[in-house]
Amino acid sequence: MKHTSIFLVILSVLFAACDNGCEDTQACNYGEEKEECKYAYEQEMLLTGSWNLVDIHNEQGDCLFSVSSDFNCELDDVLQWINIGFNGDKTCVIISGDSNLSDPVPMGNWSINICDNILNFSNNNSGYDPYLYPDYLPFGNQRIIQLTNNMFMCEDLAGNTLRWEKI
């Protein structure tokens, strides 16, 4: 009987120890009792670098912008090209080939919420809100569709699909 009691105590300790959940406040799923902690390190490393916007399509599949001359898209006369640089210190810079744009080059901060699969932008210090170039493109927090080492697809707040290529 004594051996059975010790065995049951050890077994219950093992089961309790195997299911601790996430206790790290830095993890996006902090407090989840049944999950290991989730971090965006791998995705952030993939995103770090310089990216060119290839095209934008709306929810109906209509082309809004494309760098290809094979398409005639709505914003092609407004924008020539867009490049965004995601720096390792979580800052980003957006540069555009738009000759009509008189605003300063938007600089902001970025992060990935791996639990919600969202790329977050913010720049409250310079008077920008989470929307970068709000008059030209519906940038803002993006739902990540696909992220590889050379291609990034996301959906903006308006439901448009943006495709980026790493340079």
C-alpha positions as CSV (number, residue, x, y, z in Angstrom):
1,M,0.0,0.0,0.0
2,K,2.8,2.4,0.8
3,H,4.4,1.8,-2.6
4,T,1.1,2.4,-4.3
5,S,0.6,5.7,-2.5
6,I,4.1,6.9,-3.3
7,F,3.6,5.8,-7.0
8,L,0.3,7.8,-7.1
9,V,1.9,10.9,-5.6
10,I,4.8,10.8,-8.1
11,L,2.4,10.2,-11.0
12,S,0.3,13.2,-10.0
13,V,3.4,15.4,-9.6
14,L,4.5,14.3,-13.1
15,F,1.2,15.1,-14.7
16,A,1.0,18.5,-12.9
17,A,4.6,19.3,-14.0
18,C,3.9,18.5,-17.7
19,D,1.1,21.0,-18.0
20,N,2.4,24.2,-16.5
21,G,1.3,26.5,-19.3
22,C,2.9,29.8,-20.2
23,E,4.1,31.9,-17.2
24,D,6.4,34.3,-19.1
25,T,4.9,37.8,-19.3
26,Q,6.9,38.5,-22.5
27,A,5.0,35.7,-24.4
28,C,1.9,36.7,-26.2
29,N,0.0,33.8,-24.7
30,Y,1.0,34.5,-21.1
31,G,-1.4,32.9,-18.7
32,E,-2.5,30.1,-21.0
33,E,-2.7,27.0,-18.9
34,K,-2.3,24.4,-21.6
35,E,0.2,26.0,-24.1
36,E,3.9,26.5,-24.2
37,C,4.9,30.1,-24.5
38,K,4.8,31.6,-28.0
39,Y,7.3,34.2,-29.3
40,A,7.7,35.9,-32.6
41,Y,11.5,35.7,-32.8
42,E,11.6,33.5,-35.9
43,Q,9.1,35.6,-37.8
44,E,10.7,38.9,-36.8
45,M,14.1,37.6,-38.1
46,L,12.4,36.8,-41.4
47,L,10.9,40.2,-41.7
48,T,14.0,42.2,-40.8
49,G,15.5,43.7,-43.9
50,S,14.4,45.8,-46.9
51,W,11.2,45.0,-48.8
52,N,9.6,46.4,-52.0
53,L,5.9,46.5,-52.5
54,V,5.1,44.4,-55.6
55,D,1.3,44.7,-55.8
56,I,-1.9,45.4,-53.9
57,H,-5.3,43.8,-54.7
58,N,-8.6,44.6,-53.1
59,E,-11.0,42.0,-51.7
60,Q,-12.6,41.5,-55.2
61,G,-9.2,40.8,-56.7
62,D,-9.0,44.1,-58.6
63,C,-5.4,45.5,-58.9
64,L,-4.9,48.7,-56.9
65,F,-1.2,49.0,-57.4
66,S,1.5,47.1,-59.2
67,V,5.2,47.7,-60.1
68,S,4.7,45.7,-63.2
69,S,3.9,47.6,-66.4
70,D,1.7,44.7,-67.5
71,F,-1.1,46.0,-65.3
72,N,-3.0,49.3,-65.2
73,C,-4.0,49.7,-61.6
74,E,-5.8,52.5,-59.8
75,L,-2.9,53.8,-57.7
76,D,-0.2,53.4,-60.3
77,D,-0.4,57.1,-61.2
78,V,-0.1,58.0,-57.5
79,L,2.8,55.7,-56.5
80,Q,5.9,54.7,-58.4
81,W,7.3,52.3,-55.8
82,I,7.3,51.8,-52.0
83,N,10.1,50.3,-49.9
84,I,9.9,49.5,-46.3
85,G,12.9,48.7,-44.1
86,F,12.3,46.6,-41.0
87,N,15.3,47.2,-38.7
88,G,16.5,44.8,-36.1
89,D,15.9,47.4,-33.3
90,K,12.1,47.3,-34.2
91,T,12.1,50.6,-36.1
92,C,11.0,50.9,-39.7
93,V,11.3,53.4,-42.5
94,I,9.0,53.7,-45.5
95,I,10.3,55.3,-48.6
96,S,8.1,56.0,-51.6
97,G,8.8,57.0,-55.3
98,D,5.7,59.3,-55.1
99,S,6.7,62.7,-56.4
100,N,3.5,64.3,-55.0
101,L,4.2,63.3,-51.4
102,S,5.5,66.2,-49.4
103,D,5.3,64.6,-45.9
104,P,8.6,63.6,-44.2
105,V,9.7,59.9,-44.6
106,P,7.5,58.0,-42.1
107,M,9.5,56.3,-39.4
108,G,7.8,54.0,-36.9
109,N,8.1,51.0,-34.7
110,W,7.0,47.5,-35.6
111,S,6.3,44.2,-33.8
112,I,4.7,40.9,-34.6
113,N,2.0,39.4,-32.4
114,I,2.4,35.7,-33.2
115,C,-0.6,34.7,-31.3
116,D,-2.9,36.9,-33.4
117,N,-0.7,36.6,-36.6
118,I,-0.5,40.4,-36.8
119,L,2.2,42.8,-37.9
120,N,1.8,46.0,-35.7
121,F,2.9,49.4,-36.7
122,S,3.1,52.5,-34.4
123,N,4.6,55.9,-34.4
124,N,3.0,58.1,-31.8
125,N,6.1,60.2,-31.3
126,S,6.1,61.9,-34.7
127,G,2.4,62.6,-34.9
128,Y,1.6,59.6,-36.9
129,D,-0.9,57.1,-35.7
130,P,-0.7,53.4,-36.7
131,Y,-1.6,54.3,-40.2
132,L,1.4,55.1,-42.3
133,Y,0.5,57.2,-45.4
134,P,-3.2,57.3,-44.5
135,D,-4.1,59.4,-47.6
136,Y,-2.5,57.0,-50.1
137,L,-2.6,53.5,-48.7
138,P,-4.5,51.8,-45.9
139,F,-1.4,50.8,-44.1
140,G,-1.9,50.0,-40.5
141,N,-1.8,46.8,-38.6
142,Q,-1.5,43.9,-41.0
143,R,-2.8,40.3,-40.8
144,I,0.1,38.1,-41.9
145,I,-0.9,35.7,-44.7
146,Q,2.5,34.4,-45.6
147,L,6.0,35.2,-44.5
148,T,9.1,33.5,-46.0
149,N,12.7,34.7,-46.3
150,N,12.0,36.5,-49.6
151,M,8.2,37.0,-49.8
152,F,5.7,38.6,-47.4
153,M,1.9,38.7,-48.0
154,C,-0.4,40.5,-45.7
155,E,-3.9,41.9,-45.4
156,D,-4.4,45.5,-44.4
157,L,-7.3,47.0,-42.4
158,A,-9.4,47.6,-45.5
159,G,-9.1,44.0,-46.6
160,N,-6.6,44.6,-49.4
161,T,-3.8,42.0,-50.0
162,L,-0.3,43.5,-50.2
163,R,2.6,41.4,-51.6
164,W,6.2,42.4,-50.8
165,E,9.5,41.0,-52.0
166,K,12.7,41.2,-50.0
167,I,15.6,42.9,-51.7
